[in-house]
Amino acid sequence: MKKTIKDYDLKGKKVIIRVDFNVPIKEGKIIDDTRIKESLETIHYAIEHDAKVILLAHLGRVKEKSDLEKNNLEIVAHRLSDLLEKEILFSKKTRGEGLEEAVQNLEEQEVLLIQNTRYEDLDGQKESKNDKDLASYWASLGDLFINDAFGTVHRSHASNVGIAKLLPNGVGFLIEKELNALKTLDQPKKPYTLILGGAKVSDKIGVIENLLPKVDHVLIGGGMAFTFLKAKGLEVGKSLVEEDKIEFCKEMLEKYEEKIVLPVDVNVTTEFDENAKNHVVAVDEIEEDEMGMDIGPKTIDLYRPILTESKTILWNGPLGVYEMKKYQKGTKDTLSIAVRGNRRLILGGGDIVAAAKELGFLHRVKHASTGGGAMLEYLEGRDLPGIDAISEEE
Ligand code: AMP
């Protein structure tokens, strides 16, 4: 078990919390503040326990000067202030006298947000390459480091790994929750079913290789199903196919024949356009000029008994092009089966969480992971440096 914020006396301490404020911004407006909201529990806790709160966060990528303004974190400071119903101090710079003075003057229960950590990437990628001097500079500003940014734990950056090694440390409530959910997957209640969708096989090779031996069933939908169908010798028309992954799919089909469930029918169209005509066909009836956009109703019938008897379901990737309303049905019907009953349903990765949210199922899901990339790397069996850098409980 990792140390958590609850293991420390925070009173009067300068507590640096690494949060995930990497929110989508369009035309100067935050279009989804879920990530800010998810960090509130830890921030509230630190305030209530009389800490002097210092927040580190990144926003987007900063490669050149023109990336600075659009990734300025000040906009988040305003939203955070609204959500906390409290004034927030903001340091426009990631280092320097102004920041140091603001830290020195910080009172108990005050909150200071530091500018986008990736501003440091402009000069030699200091943040992303975990520059030692940068990590020690940030560490010098605080007494304690708490990591609550699950979305970046698969990265080894100065603001999550470098700094953790230099201060007493722990995780916040969000990371604690994510770790508890992931732990249940180490010894899942069986039957254990994996649902895999999304666009490409190539994005999920590590997950497939690592998880197929462990699960009882894997239901494959989305764009990636078509490379598997092609590997079985079917013609899939203009559907998304990765020719160079056909061999891999063949191997998986041979090795895990009893576990893998592929679609038996699909909703097809001739253009990648919501206005183009569509219809449902059996997978061996896809015409040359047609592409599969969603799984069909007979496939759902195939999924139903498997899902109903599953005690654990892990789901990554939507089963159709859910961005277009008429291809949401496969994902929606599967969600409505999966959320029912007494089972552990874990959604991992951005797009399926976004789809579940849009389709109104998110509140019925046991756990929806906030960190797409981090969750995927964990599922691939890889280490998470942001977690490894945090001390274990004695
Ligand atoms: P991922 O990021 O791997 O979860 O992939 C999500 C994307 O997969 C979404 O943008 C979906 O539109 C896309 N997707 C799902 N089903 C299909 C399909 N049948 N053909 C093409 N793309 C798909």
Boltz pocket constraint, residues with backbone or C-beta under 6 A from the ligand:
constraints:
  - pocket:
      binder: B
      contacts: [[A, 197], [A, 198], [A, 199], [A, 200], [A, 203], [A, 221], [A, 222], [A, 223], [A, 224], [A, 240], [A, 292], [A, 293], [A, 294], [A, 316], [A, 317], [A, 318], [A, 319], [A, 320], [A, 321], [A, 322], [A, 323], [A, 349], [A, 351], [A, 352]]
      max_distance: 6.0
